[in-house]
Amino acid sequence: MELQPGVSYAAGVAYLRVTRNLELEILLTLQRAGEIHKQRSWKMPIGKFEKGRDGDLKDTAAREFREESGYIISREDLSHALCSRFRIKSKRADAGELHEDVIFLVLKGTEPEQSETPLDSEVETAKF
């Protein structure tokens, strides 16, 4: 997927785990209250595309997943065929005129591999 000029991007992962009882569990992160979030809130791991750090939105999604959940996901698990894209007019000063969120859907029967990287400071925990 080619990134367009004038559009800011964020990417994340909706990691769904299928249990033995064939129930779906989603991995969510608990964000601390602070400058970014006024109160604690549960959300999927997602974050801004960083030019120079991320080659593409798969890199962004994998990095944010690791930083915010403490788990590792491979680029091969992320498919543009299984993603949702949401484009809105941006009101943020640091963004382009438009902003697009890309959420990659991952459906597995196992928990992802644990990362050695500590969680972002604004994340309290991650749970299924």
Disulfide bonds with the S-S distance in Angstrom:
none
